[in-house]
Amino acid sequence: MDINEFIVQVALPEHRVFAEEIVTEMAESAKARGTGIAKRSPEYVAGKMIEGKAVIAFHKDGTWAGFCYIETWSHGQFVANSGLIVSPKFRKAGLAHAIKQKVFELSRSLYPKAKIFGLTTGLAVMKINSDLGYEPVTYSELTQDEEFWKGCQSCVNFEILKMKERKNCMCTAMLYDPATQKHDAAKKFAEELQKKPKLYERFMRIKQRLVVKPKPKTGLKALLFLFTFLFK
């Protein structure tokens, strides 16, 4: 199975019939990973399709294969490509990367001046984001829109986020800023992720210990420094 077997497109209003299946798979996938996501209803996902703010993928036989949608925060200054999901039977074919690429392009088209950001615990998503020009950042560089952070309430790590006063948590924050010229460095960072996945796993274990049982003067900036050091 390869990527040429799939159609990746901007979602249309008629695709809302897949909304129930999509949100069910989102919840099941998060449960299997032991992580949390901002839960969305089928109606919410269908609304994104109707607005033209989502990307959907199908296998050439017409089977639903993947999905991602756009959210905006702080009056359009920040954009998040949220809810990335690939049907289990179609994983390992490069589909997640194709969907992220398409929704990234859609975001840049709809909101050319917006900063695009994401929170993730997964190496695969970090690699994709870095390929697109995202860089690891501190939480203070993300939107401070209360509605965005309310979405974290359904995450299993929400109590940690509250305890840290939204300055740190288990997720790594990543940001694409169209106003900066750092995207070549981000792509180099992506190449290092590909070459040294074990070091990333080590970083995540260290981060988990520091976040749950912080030492004096330890913060996210120190963690980002550690991440950079490990990948040198």
MARVEXVEX-353565 format. One line per 3 residues: for each residue y, x, z of N, C-alpha, C, CB. Coordinates in nm, 2 decimals. Glycine has a CB too. Layout:
<rs>
Y X Z Y X Z Y X Z Y X Z ~ ...
</rs>
This chain:
<rs>
-0.12 0.08 0.00 0.00 0.00 0.00 0.12 0.09 0.00 0.00 -0.10 0.12 ~ 0.22 0.06 -0.09 0.34 0.13 -0.09 0.46 0.04 -0.11 0.34 0.24 -0.20 ~ 0.58 0.10 -0.10 0.70 0.02 -0.10 0.73 -0.06 -0.23 0.82 0.11 -0.07
0.67 -0.02 -0.33 0.68 -0.09 -0.46 0.62 -0.22 -0.46 0.63 0.00 -0.57 ~ 0.54 -0.25 -0.36 0.47 -0.38 -0.36 0.55 -0.49 -0.29 0.34 -0.37 -0.28 ~ 0.68 -0.45 -0.25 0.76 -0.54 -0.17 0.89 -0.57 -0.24 0.79 -0.49 -0.03
0.95 -0.69 -0.21 1.08 -0.73 -0.25 1.17 -0.73 -0.13 1.08 -0.87 -0.33 ~ 1.28 -0.66 -0.13 1.37 -0.65 -0.01 1.50 -0.71 -0.06 1.39 -0.51 0.05 ~ 1.55 -0.82 -0.01 1.67 -0.88 -0.06 1.76 -0.94 0.05 1.63 -0.99 -0.16
1.88 -0.98 0.02 1.97 -1.05 0.11 1.90 -1.19 0.12 2.11 -1.06 0.05 ~ 1.89 -1.23 0.25 1.82 -1.36 0.27 1.91 -1.48 0.22 1.80 -1.38 0.42 ~ 1.84 -1.58 0.17 1.90 -1.70 0.12 1.88 -1.82 0.21 1.85 -1.73 -0.03
1.96 -1.93 0.20 1.94 -2.04 0.29 1.80 -2.10 0.28 2.04 -2.15 0.25 ~ 1.73 -2.09 0.17 1.60 -2.15 0.16 1.49 -2.07 0.24 1.56 -2.16 0.02 ~ 1.53 -1.95 0.28 1.44 -1.86 0.35 1.43 -1.90 0.50 1.48 -1.72 0.34
1.51 -2.00 0.54 1.51 -2.04 0.68 1.38 -2.10 0.73 1.62 -2.14 0.71 ~ 1.29 -2.13 0.63 1.16 -2.19 0.67 1.07 -2.08 0.74 1.09 -2.24 0.55 ~ 1.11 -1.95 0.73 1.04 -1.84 0.79 1.10 -1.81 0.93 1.05 -1.72 0.70
1.20 -1.87 0.97 1.27 -1.84 1.10 1.17 -1.84 1.22 1.38 -1.93 1.12 ~ 1.09 -1.94 1.23 1.00 -1.96 1.34 0.90 -1.84 1.34 0.92 -2.09 1.33 ~ 0.85 -1.81 1.23 0.75 -1.69 1.22 0.82 -1.56 1.26 0.69 -1.68 1.08
0.94 -1.55 1.22 1.02 -1.42 1.24 1.04 -1.40 1.39 1.15 -1.42 1.17 ~ 1.09 -1.50 1.46 1.13 -1.49 1.60 1.00 -1.47 1.69 1.21 -1.61 1.65 ~ 0.89 -1.54 1.64 0.76 -1.52 1.72 0.71 -1.38 1.71 0.65 -1.62 1.66
0.72 -1.32 1.59 0.68 -1.18 1.57 0.77 -1.08 1.64 0.67 -1.15 1.42 ~ 0.90 -1.11 1.65 0.99 -1.03 1.72 0.95 -1.02 1.87 1.13 -1.08 1.71 ~ 0.92 -1.14 1.93 0.88 -1.15 2.07 0.75 -1.08 2.09 0.87 -1.29 2.11
0.65 -1.10 2.00 0.52 -1.04 2.02 0.53 -0.88 2.01 0.42 -1.09 1.92 ~ 0.61 -0.84 1.92 0.62 -0.69 1.90 0.69 -0.63 2.02 0.71 -0.67 1.77 ~ 0.79 -0.69 2.07 0.86 -0.64 2.19 0.76 -0.63 2.31 0.98 -0.72 2.23
0.68 -0.74 2.32 0.58 -0.74 2.43 0.48 -0.63 2.42 0.51 -0.88 2.43 ~ 0.43 -0.61 2.30 0.33 -0.50 2.27 0.39 -0.36 2.30 0.28 -0.51 2.13 ~ 0.52 -0.34 2.28 0.58 -0.21 2.30 0.62 -0.20 2.45 0.71 -0.20 2.22
0.62 -0.31 2.52 0.67 -0.30 2.66 0.81 -0.28 2.68 0.60 -0.19 2.73 ~ 0.89 -0.33 2.57 1.04 -0.32 2.58 1.09 -0.46 2.56 1.09 -0.22 2.47 ~ 1.22 -0.47 2.58 1.29 -0.59 2.57 1.38 -0.60 2.44 1.37 -0.62 2.69
1.41 -0.72 2.40 1.51 -0.74 2.29 1.59 -0.86 2.33 1.43 -0.77 2.16 ~ 1.71 -0.87 2.26 1.79 -0.99 2.28 1.72 -1.11 2.21 1.94 -0.97 2.23 ~ 1.67 -1.20 2.29 1.59 -1.31 2.23 1.68 -1.40 2.15 1.52 -1.39 2.34
1.64 -1.44 2.03 1.71 -1.53 1.94 1.62 -1.65 1.90 1.76 -1.45 1.81 ~ 1.69 -1.76 1.89 1.61 -1.88 1.85 1.59 -1.89 1.70 1.69 -2.01 1.90 ~ 1.50 -1.97 1.66 1.48 -1.99 1.51 1.61 -2.04 1.45 1.37 -2.09 1.48
1.68 -2.12 1.52 1.81 -2.18 1.46 1.91 -2.07 1.44 1.87 -2.29 1.56 ~ 1.92 -1.97 1.54 2.01 -1.86 1.52 1.98 -1.78 1.40 2.01 -1.78 1.65 ~ 1.85 -1.74 1.39 1.80 -1.66 1.28 1.83 -1.74 1.14 1.66 -1.63 1.29
1.80 -1.86 1.14 1.82 -1.94 1.02 1.97 -1.94 0.98 1.77 -2.09 1.04 ~ 2.06 -1.95 1.09 2.20 -1.95 1.06 2.25 -1.82 1.00 2.28 -1.96 1.19 ~ 2.19 -1.71 1.03 2.22 -1.58 0.97 2.18 -1.58 0.82 2.15 -1.46 1.04
2.07 -1.64 0.79 2.03 -1.65 0.65 2.13 -1.74 0.57 1.88 -1.72 0.64 ~ 2.17 -1.85 0.63 2.26 -1.94 0.56 2.40 -1.87 0.54 2.28 -2.07 0.64 ~ 2.44 -1.78 0.63 2.56 -1.71 0.62 2.56 -1.59 0.53 2.61 -1.66 0.76
2.44 -1.56 0.48 2.42 -1.44 0.40 2.44 -1.31 0.48 2.52 -1.44 0.29 ~ 2.40 -1.31 0.61 2.41 -1.20 0.69 2.28 -1.15 0.74 2.51 -1.23 0.81 ~ 2.18 -1.15 0.66 2.05 -1.11 0.69 1.97 -1.05 0.57 1.97 -1.22 0.75
1.87 -0.97 0.59 1.79 -0.92 0.49 1.65 -0.95 0.52 1.81 -0.76 0.47 ~ 1.57 -1.00 0.41 1.44 -1.04 0.43 1.35 -0.97 0.33 1.42 -1.19 0.42 ~ 1.22 -0.94 0.36 1.13 -0.88 0.27 1.01 -0.96 0.25 1.10 -0.73 0.32
0.95 -0.96 0.13 0.83 -1.03 0.10 0.73 -0.93 0.03 0.86 -1.15 0.01 ~ 0.61 -0.95 0.05 0.51 -0.88 -0.03 0.51 -0.95 -0.17 0.36 -0.89 0.03 ~ 0.46 -0.88 -0.27 0.47 -0.94 -0.41 0.39 -1.07 -0.42 0.42 -0.84 -0.51
0.29 -1.09 -0.32 0.22 -1.22 -0.33 0.29 -1.33 -0.26 0.08 -1.20 -0.26 ~ 0.42 -1.31 -0.21 0.50 -1.41 -0.15 0.49 -1.42 0.00 0.46 -1.54 -0.21 ~ 0.41 -1.34 0.06 0.40 -1.34 0.21 0.52 -1.27 0.27 0.27 -1.26 0.25
0.57 -1.34 0.38 0.68 -1.28 0.45 0.64 -1.14 0.51 0.73 -1.37 0.57 ~ 0.73 -1.04 0.50 0.69 -0.91 0.54 0.78 -0.84 0.64 0.68 -0.82 0.42 ~ 0.91 -0.88 0.64 1.00 -0.81 0.73 1.14 -0.88 0.73 1.02 -0.67 0.70
1.22 -0.84 0.83 1.35 -0.90 0.85 1.45 -0.82 0.93 1.33 -1.04 0.91 ~ 1.58 -0.84 0.91 1.68 -0.78 0.99 1.81 -0.86 0.97 1.70 -0.63 0.96 ~ 1.90 -0.87 1.07 2.02 -0.95 1.05 2.14 -0.87 1.11 2.01 -1.08 1.12
2.26 -0.92 1.07 2.39 -0.86 1.11 2.45 -0.94 1.22 2.48 -0.85 0.98 ~ 2.51 -0.87 1.32 2.59 -0.93 1.42 2.72 -0.86 1.42 2.52 -0.94 1.56 ~ 2.83 -0.93 1.45 2.96 -0.86 1.47 3.02 -0.88 1.61 3.06 -0.91 1.36
3.09 -0.78 1.65 3.14 -0.78 1.79 3.29 -0.73 1.79 3.05 -0.70 1.89 ~ 3.36 -0.76 1.89 3.50 -0.71 1.91 3.58 -0.74 1.79 3.50 -0.56 1.94 ~ 3.57 -0.87 1.74 3.65 -0.91 1.63 3.63 -0.84 1.50 3.80 -0.91 1.66
3.50 -0.80 1.48 3.46 -0.74 1.36 3.48 -0.59 1.35 3.54 -0.79 1.24 ~ 3.52 -0.53 1.47 3.54 -0.38 1.47 3.40 -0.31 1.48 3.63 -0.34 1.59 ~ 3.30 -0.38 1.54 3.17 -0.33 1.55 3.07 -0.42 1.49 3.14 -0.30 1.70
2.97 -0.36 1.42 2.86 -0.43 1.36 2.73 -0.38 1.41 2.87 -0.42 1.20 ~ 2.63 -0.46 1.44 2.50 -0.42 1.48 2.40 -0.48 1.38 2.46 -0.47 1.62 ~ 2.31 -0.40 1.33 2.19 -0.45 1.25 2.08 -0.47 1.34 2.16 -0.34 1.13
2.06 -0.60 1.37 1.97 -0.63 1.49 1.84 -0.70 1.44 2.04 -0.73 1.58 ~ 1.74 -0.70 1.53 1.62 -0.78 1.51 1.53 -0.72 1.40 1.65 -0.91 1.48 ~ 1.53 -0.59 1.38 1.45 -0.53 1.27 1.30 -0.56 1.31 1.47 -0.38 1.26
1.23 -0.62 1.22 1.09 -0.65 1.24 1.01 -0.64 1.11 1.07 -0.79 1.31 ~ 0.89 -0.58 1.12 0.80 -0.58 1.00 0.67 -0.64 1.05 0.78 -0.43 0.95 ~ 0.62 -0.72 0.97 0.49 -0.79 1.00 0.38 -0.68 1.02 0.44 -0.88 0.88
0.30 -0.69 1.12 0.20 -0.58 1.15 0.11 -0.54 1.03 0.11 -0.63 1.26 ~ 0.08 -0.63 0.95 -0.01 -0.60 0.84 0.06 -0.52 0.73 -0.07 -0.72 0.78 ~ 0.19 -0.51 0.74 0.26 -0.44 0.63 0.33 -0.31 0.68 0.36 -0.53 0.57
0.29 -0.27 0.80 0.36 -0.15 0.86 0.29 -0.02 0.80 0.34 -0.15 1.01 ~ 0.37 0.09 0.81 0.32 0.22 0.76 0.34 0.23 0.61 0.18 0.25 0.79 ~ 0.42 0.14 0.55 0.44 0.14 0.41 0.59 0.18 0.37 0.41 0.01 0.34
0.67 0.22 0.47 0.81 0.25 0.45 0.90 0.13 0.44 0.82 0.33 0.32 ~ 0.85 0.01 0.48 0.93 -0.11 0.47 1.04 -0.12 0.56 0.84 -0.23 0.49 ~ 1.02 -0.07 0.69 1.13 -0.07 0.79 1.25 0.01 0.73 1.08 -0.01 0.92
1.23 0.12 0.67 1.33 0.21 0.62 1.41 0.13 0.51 1.28 0.34 0.57 ~ 1.33 0.06 0.42 1.39 -0.01 0.31 1.48 -0.12 0.36 1.28 -0.06 0.21 ~ 1.43 -0.19 0.46 1.51 -0.31 0.52 1.63 -0.26 0.58 1.42 -0.39 0.62
1.62 -0.15 0.66 1.74 -0.09 0.73 1.84 -0.04 0.62 1.70 0.02 0.82 ~ 1.79 0.02 0.52 1.88 0.06 0.41 1.96 -0.05 0.35 1.81 0.14 0.30 ~ 1.89 -0.16 0.32 1.95 -0.28 0.26 2.05 -0.35 0.35 1.84 -0.38 0.22
2.01 -0.36 0.48 2.10 -0.43 0.57 2.22 -0.34 0.60 2.03 -0.47 0.70 ~ 2.20 -0.21 0.60 2.32 -0.12 0.62 2.41 -0.13 0.50 2.26 0.03 0.63 ~ 2.36 -0.13 0.38 2.45 -0.15 0.26 2.52 -0.29 0.27 2.36 -0.14 0.13
2.45 -0.39 0.31 2.52 -0.52 0.32 2.63 -0.52 0.43 2.41 -0.63 0.36 ~ 2.60 -0.45 0.54 2.70 -0.44 0.64 2.83 -0.36 0.59 2.65 -0.37 0.77 ~ 2.80 -0.25 0.52 2.91 -0.18 0.47 2.99 -0.26 0.37 2.86 -0.05 0.40
2.93 -0.34 0.29 2.99 -0.43 0.19 3.08 -0.54 0.26 2.89 -0.49 0.10 ~ 3.02 -0.60 0.36 3.09 -0.71 0.43 3.20 -0.66 0.52 2.99 -0.80 0.50 ~ 3.17 -0.55 0.59 3.26 -0.50 0.69 3.28 -0.35 0.67 3.21 -0.52 0.84
3.36 -0.31 0.57 3.37 -0.17 0.53 3.43 -0.08 0.63 3.45 -0.16 0.40 ~ 3.52 -0.14 0.72 3.59 -0.05 0.82 3.52 -0.06 0.96 3.73 -0.10 0.83 ~ 3.42 -0.13 0.97 3.35 -0.15 1.10 3.26 -0.03 1.14 3.27 -0.28 1.11
3.25 0.00 1.27 3.15 0.09 1.32 3.02 0.02 1.33 3.20 0.16 1.45 ~ 2.91 0.08 1.28 2.78 0.02 1.29 2.70 0.09 1.40 2.71 0.03 1.15 ~ 2.64 0.01 1.49 2.58 0.08 1.60 2.44 0.01 1.63 2.67 0.07 1.73
2.37 0.08 1.71 2.24 0.03 1.76 2.19 0.09 1.88 2.13 0.05 1.65 ~ 2.10 0.02 1.95 2.04 0.08 2.07 1.89 0.07 2.05 2.07 -0.01 2.20 ~ 1.82 0.19 2.07 1.68 0.19 2.04 1.60 0.29 2.14 1.65 0.23 1.90
1.48 0.26 2.16 1.39 0.35 2.23 1.29 0.42 2.14 1.31 0.28 2.35 ~ 1.29 0.38 2.01 1.18 0.43 1.92 1.22 0.54 1.83 1.14 0.31 1.83 ~ 1.13 0.64 1.82 1.16 0.75 1.73 1.17 0.71 1.58 1.04 0.85 1.74
1.09 0.62 1.54 1.10 0.58 1.40 1.24 0.52 1.36 0.99 0.47 1.37 ~ 1.29 0.44 1.45 1.42 0.38 1.43 1.53 0.48 1.44 1.45 0.26 1.53 ~ 1.52 0.58 1.53 1.62 0.68 1.54 1.62 0.77 1.41 1.59 0.77 1.66
1.50 0.79 1.36 1.49 0.87 1.23 1.56 0.79 1.12 1.34 0.90 1.20 ~ 1.53 0.66 1.11 1.59 0.58 1.00 1.75 0.58 1.02 1.54 0.44 1.00 ~ 1.79 0.56 1.14 1.94 0.55 1.17 2.00 0.69 1.13 1.96 0.52 1.31
1.94 0.80 1.17 1.99 0.93 1.14 2.00 0.95 0.99 1.91 1.04 1.21 ~ 1.90 0.91 0.92 1.90 0.92 0.77 2.03 0.85 0.71 1.78 0.86 0.71 ~ 2.07 0.74 0.78 2.18 0.66 0.73 2.31 0.71 0.77 2.16 0.52 0.77
2.31 0.81 0.86 2.44 0.87 0.91 2.48 0.84 1.05 2.55 0.83 0.82 ~ 2.39 0.76 1.12 2.42 0.74 1.26 2.41 0.86 1.35 2.33 0.62 1.32 ~ 2.48 0.87 1.46 2.47 0.98 1.55 2.45 0.93 1.69 2.59 1.07 1.54
2.38 1.00 1.78 2.37 0.96 1.92 2.50 0.97 1.99 2.26 1.05 1.99 ~ 2.53 0.87 2.07 2.66 0.86 2.13 2.64 0.81 2.28 2.76 0.77 2.06 ~ 2.75 0.81 2.36 2.75 0.76 2.49 2.77 0.61 2.48 2.85 0.82 2.58
2.73 0.53 2.58 2.74 0.39 2.58 2.89 0.35 2.57 2.68 0.33 2.70 ~ 2.98 0.43 2.62 3.12 0.40 2.63 3.18 0.39 2.49 3.20 0.50 2.71 ~ 3.11 0.45 2.39 3.16 0.44 2.25 3.11 0.32 2.17 3.11 0.57 2.18
3.03 0.24 2.24 2.99 0.11 2.18 3.09 0.00 2.21 2.85 0.07 2.23 ~ 3.06 -0.12 2.14 3.15 -0.23 2.18 3.14 -0.27 2.32 3.10 -0.35 2.09 ~ 3.25 -0.31 2.38 3.25 -0.35 2.52 3.26 -0.51 2.53 3.37 -0.29 2.59
3.23 -0.57 2.42 3.23 -0.72 2.41 3.12 -0.77 2.50 3.20 -0.77 2.26 ~ 3.16 -0.86 2.59 3.07 -0.91 2.70 2.95 -0.99 2.63 3.14 -1.00 2.79 ~ 2.98 -1.05 2.52 2.87 -1.13 2.46 2.76 -1.04 2.41 2.93 -1.21 2.34
2.79 -0.92 2.36 2.68 -0.83 2.32 2.60 -0.79 2.44 2.75 -0.70 2.26 ~ 2.66 -0.75 2.55 2.58 -0.71 2.66 2.50 -0.82 2.73 2.67 -0.64 2.77 ~ 2.55 -0.94 2.71 2.47 -1.05 2.76 2.33 -1.06 2.70 2.54 -1.19 2.75
2.33 -1.01 2.57 2.20 -1.01 2.50 2.10 -0.93 2.56 2.22 -0.97 2.36 ~ 2.14 -0.83 2.64 2.04 -0.74 2.71 1.97 -0.81 2.83 2.11 -0.61 2.75 ~ 2.02 -0.92 2.87 1.96 -0.99 2.99 1.81 -1.02 2.97 2.04 -1.12 3.02
1.76 -1.04 2.85 1.62 -1.06 2.83 1.54 -0.94 2.82 1.60 -1.14 2.70 ~ 1.60 -0.82 2.83 1.53 -0.69 2.83 1.46 -0.66 2.96 1.62 -0.58 2.78 ~ 1.34 -0.60 2.96 1.28 -0.56 3.08 1.35 -0.46 3.16 1.14 -0.51 3.05
1.44 -0.39 3.09 1.52 -0.28 3.16 1.66 -0.33 3.20 1.53 -0.16 3.07 ~ 1.69 -0.46 3.20 1.82 -0.51 3.23 1.87 -0.47 3.37 1.83 -0.66 3.21 ~ 1.78 -0.47 3.46 1.83 -0.43 3.60 1.87 -0.29 3.61 1.71 -0.45 3.70
1.81 -0.20 3.52 1.85 -0.06 3.52 1.99 -0.05 3.46 1.75 0.03 3.44 ~ 2.01 -0.13 3.35 2.14 -0.13 3.28 2.25 -0.18 3.38 2.14 -0.22 3.16 ~ 2.22 -0.28 3.46 2.32 -0.33 3.56 2.35 -0.22 3.67 2.27 -0.46 3.63
2.24 -0.16 3.71 2.25 -0.06 3.82 2.34 0.06 3.77 2.11 -0.01 3.86 ~ 2.33 0.09 3.64 2.41 0.20 3.58 2.55 0.16 3.53 2.33 0.26 3.47 ~ 2.58 0.03 3.56 2.71 -0.02 3.52 2.74 0.00 3.37 2.82 0.05 3.60
2.63 -0.03 3.29 2.64 -0.02 3.15 2.68 0.12 3.09 2.73 -0.12 3.10 ~ 2.66 0.22 3.17 2.69 0.35 3.13 2.57 0.43 3.07 2.75 0.43 3.24 ~ 2.45 0.37 3.10 2.32 0.44 3.06 2.21 0.34 3.08 2.30 0.56 3.15
2.10 0.36 3.00 1.98 0.28 3.02 1.87 0.36 2.94 2.00 0.14 2.97 ~ 1.76 0.29 2.92 1.64 0.35 2.85 1.67 0.37 2.71 1.52 0.27 2.88 ~ 1.75 0.29 2.65 1.78 0.30 2.50 1.87 0.41 2.47 1.84 0.17 2.45
1.86 0.47 2.35 1.95 0.57 2.30 2.05 0.50 2.21 1.88 0.68 2.23 ~ 2.18 0.52 2.24 2.29 0.45 2.16 2.31 0.54 2.04 2.42 0.44 2.24 ~ 2.33 0.48 1.92 2.36 0.55 1.80 2.47 0.47 1.72 2.23 0.56 1.71
2.55 0.55 1.65 2.67 0.49 1.59 2.70 0.56 1.46 2.79 0.51 1.69 ~ 2.73 0.47 1.36 2.79 0.52 1.23 2.93 0.48 1.23 2.71 0.45 1.11 ~ 3.02 0.58 1.21 3.16 0.56 1.21 3.21 0.59 1.07 3.24 0.64 1.32
3.25 0.50 0.99 3.30 0.53 0.85 3.42 0.62 0.85 3.33 0.40 0.78 ~ 3.49 0.63 0.96 3.62 0.71 0.96 3.59 0.85 0.99 3.71 0.65 1.07 ~ 3.47 0.89 1.02 3.44 1.03 1.05 3.36 1.10 0.93 3.36 1.05 1.18
3.35 1.23 0.94 3.29 1.30 0.83 3.17 1.38 0.89 3.38 1.40 0.76 ~ 3.09 1.31 0.97 2.98 1.38 1.04 2.84 1.34 0.99 2.98 1.35 1.19 ~ 2.84 1.27 0.87 2.71 1.21 0.83 2.61 1.32 0.78 2.74 1.11 0.73
2.66 1.43 0.73 2.56 1.53 0.69 2.49 1.59 0.81 2.64 1.65 0.61 ~ 2.57 1.60 0.92 2.51 1.65 1.05 2.40 1.55 1.10 2.61 1.68 1.15 ~ 2.43 1.43 1.08 2.33 1.32 1.12 2.21 1.33 1.04 2.40 1.18 1.11
2.22 1.36 0.91 2.10 1.37 0.83 2.02 1.49 0.87 2.14 1.37 0.68 ~ 2.09 1.60 0.90 2.01 1.72 0.95 1.94 1.69 1.08 2.11 1.84 0.97 ~ 2.00 1.61 1.16 1.94 1.57 1.29 1.82 1.49 1.26 2.04 1.49 1.38
1.82 1.40 1.16 1.70 1.32 1.12 1.59 1.41 1.07 1.74 1.22 1.01 ~ 1.62 1.52 1.00 1.52 1.61 0.96 1.45 1.68 1.08 1.58 1.72 0.86 ~ 1.53 1.71 1.18 1.47 1.77 1.30 1.38 1.68 1.37 1.59 1.82 1.39
1.42 1.55 1.38 1.34 1.45 1.44 1.20 1.44 1.37 1.41 1.31 1.43 ~ 1.20 1.45 1.24 1.08 1.44 1.16 0.99 1.57 1.20 1.11 1.44 1.01 ~ 1.05 1.68 1.21 0.98 1.80 1.23 0.93 1.82 1.38 1.06 1.92 1.20
1.00 1.76 1.47 0.97 1.78 1.61 0.95 1.66 1.69 1.07 1.87 1.67 ~ 0.86 1.57 1.65 0.85 1.44 1.73 0.80 1.46 1.87 0.75 1.35 1.66 ~ 0.73 1.56 1.90 0.68 1.59 2.04 0.80 1.62 2.13 0.58 1.70 2.04
0.90 1.69 2.08 1.02 1.72 2.16 1.10 1.59 2.19 1.11 1.82 2.08 ~ 1.10 1.50 2.09 1.17 1.37 2.12 1.09 1.30 2.23 1.17 1.28 1.99 ~ 0.96 1.30 2.23 0.88 1.23 2.33 0.91 1.30 2.47 0.73 1.24 2.30
0.93 1.43 2.47 0.96 1.50 2.59 1.10 1.46 2.64 0.95 1.65 2.57 ~ 1.19 1.45 2.55 1.33 1.40 2.58 1.32 1.26 2.65 1.42 1.40 2.46 ~ 1.25 1.17 2.59 1.24 1.04 2.64 1.18 1.03 2.78 1.16 0.95 2.55
1.08 1.12 2.80 1.02 1.12 2.94 1.12 1.17 3.04 0.89 1.21 2.94 ~ 1.19 1.28 3.00 1.30 1.33 3.09 1.41 1.23 3.12 1.36 1.46 3.03 ~ 1.45 1.16 3.01 1.55 1.06 3.02 1.51 0.95 3.12 1.59 1.00 2.88
1.38 0.90 3.10 1.33 0.80 3.19 1.34 0.84 3.34 1.19 0.76 3.15 ~ 1.30 0.96 3.36 1.31 1.01 3.50 1.45 1.01 3.55 1.24 1.15 3.52 ~ 1.54 1.06 3.47 1.68 1.07 3.51 1.75 0.94 3.53 1.76 1.16 3.41
1.72 0.84 3.44 1.78 0.71 3.45 1.73 0.64 3.57 1.75 0.63 3.32 ~ 1.60 0.64 3.59 1.55 0.56 3.70 1.58 0.63 3.84 1.40 0.55 3.69 ~ 1.57 0.76 3.84 1.60 0.84 3.96 1.70 0.94 3.93 1.47 0.90 4.02
1.83 0.90 3.92 1.93 1.00 3.88 1.96 1.11 3.98 2.06 0.92 3.85 ~ 1.99 1.22 3.93 2.04 1.33 4.02 2.19 1.33 4.02 1.98 1.47 3.97 ~ 2.25 1.39 4.12 2.40 1.40 4.13 2.46 1.45 4.00 2.44 1.48 4.25
2.56 1.39 3.95 2.64 1.43 3.84 2.56 1.42 3.71 2.69 1.57 3.86 ~ 2.46 1.35 3.70 2.38 1.34 3.58 2.42 1.21 3.51 2.23 1.33 3.61 ~ 2.46 1.22 3.38 2.50 1.11 3.31 2.45 1.11 3.17 2.65 1.09 3.31
2.49 1.02 3.08 2.44 1.01 2.95 2.49 1.13 2.87 2.48 0.89 2.88 ~ 2.61 1.19 2.89 2.65 1.30 2.82 2.56 1.42 2.84 2.80 1.34 2.86 ~ 2.51 1.43 2.97 2.42 1.54 3.00 2.29 1.52 2.92 2.39 1.55 3.15
2.24 1.39 2.91 2.12 1.36 2.83 2.14 1.40 2.69 2.08 1.22 2.85 ~ 2.25 1.36 2.63 2.28 1.40 2.49 2.28 1.55 2.47 2.41 1.33 2.44 ~ 2.33 1.62 2.56 2.33 1.76 2.55 2.19 1.82 2.56 2.41 1.83 2.67
2.11 1.76 2.64 1.97 1.79 2.65 1.90 1.77 2.52 1.90 1.72 2.77 ~ 1.93 1.65 2.46 1.86 1.62 2.33 1.90 1.72 2.23 1.91 1.47 2.29 ~ 2.03 1.75 2.22 2.07 1.85 2.12 2.01 1.99 2.14 2.23 1.87 2.13
2.00 2.03 2.27 1.93 2.16 2.31 1.79 2.16 2.26 1.94 2.18 2.46 ~ 1.71 2.05 2.29 1.57 2.05 2.25 1.55 2.06 2.10 1.51 1.92 2.30 ~ 1.64 2.01 2.02 1.62 2.01 1.88 1.69 2.13 1.81 1.67 1.88 1.82
1.74 2.22 1.88 1.79 2.34 1.82 1.68 2.43 1.77 1.89 2.42 1.92
</rs>
